[in-house]
Amino acid sequence: MYHVFYFTGNDQKISWEIQTADSSVKQNREHVEMYKNNVTTLQSKFIAFHVGLFWAIGTFIIKNDDSITVKCDEKIMYDCFQSNKEIDDEFIKKRIQFIKQLISQRKLKMKFELI
């Protein structure tokens, strides 16, 4: 199945939307206390991507071998996944590791687009 994945975040909350051919699912979450007001907007967006992807797999919206177009609104995020560009933020490096692990384990076909 083919999906389009949008996500965003700030110092208070994260959200994501997953569109398929015939449906769209939106989710919003407040950050857990340890992250609330303690993460940057960029860190929050990486959290949103990680949590949203994990949630979509757990709710069977995204299944093994699915194709996903990820819409990134931050060039640095796009570069991290499209070109494997390194980032000097240990928190973000950990999120990238988790995201790549999910992609690999589920054999997801990922395409990243900068919006």
Residue, then its C-alpha position, 0 to 999 in steps of 0.5 A: m500500500y502507498h501512504v503519504f506521511y506528514f508530521t510536525g512538532n514544537d516544544q509542547k506537542i507533536s502531530w502527524e497525518i497519514q494519507t492513503a488512497d481512500s483515507s486520512v488519519k490525523q493524530n495529536r499528542e502533547h509531549v511527555e513531561m520530560y520533553k515539554n519545553n525541553v526540546t527544540t522544534l527540530q527535535s520535536k519534529f524528529i520525535a513526531f516522525h518517530v512516534g507517528l511511524f511507530w504508531a502507524i505500524g502498531t495500528f496496522i495502517i502501515k504494514n511490511d513492504d508498504s511505500i511511504t512518501v515522507k513530506c519534510d518541511e525542514k531541509i536538515m531532516y530531508d538531508c539526514f534521510q535522503s543523503n545520510k547527512e550527519i547532525d551534531d545533536e545526540f538526541i536527534k541521532k538517537r531518533i534517526q537510529f530508531i526511525k531507520q530501524l523501523i524502516s529496515q525491520r518493516k522493509l518499508k520503501m521510503k521516499f522523502e520530499l522537501i515541502 
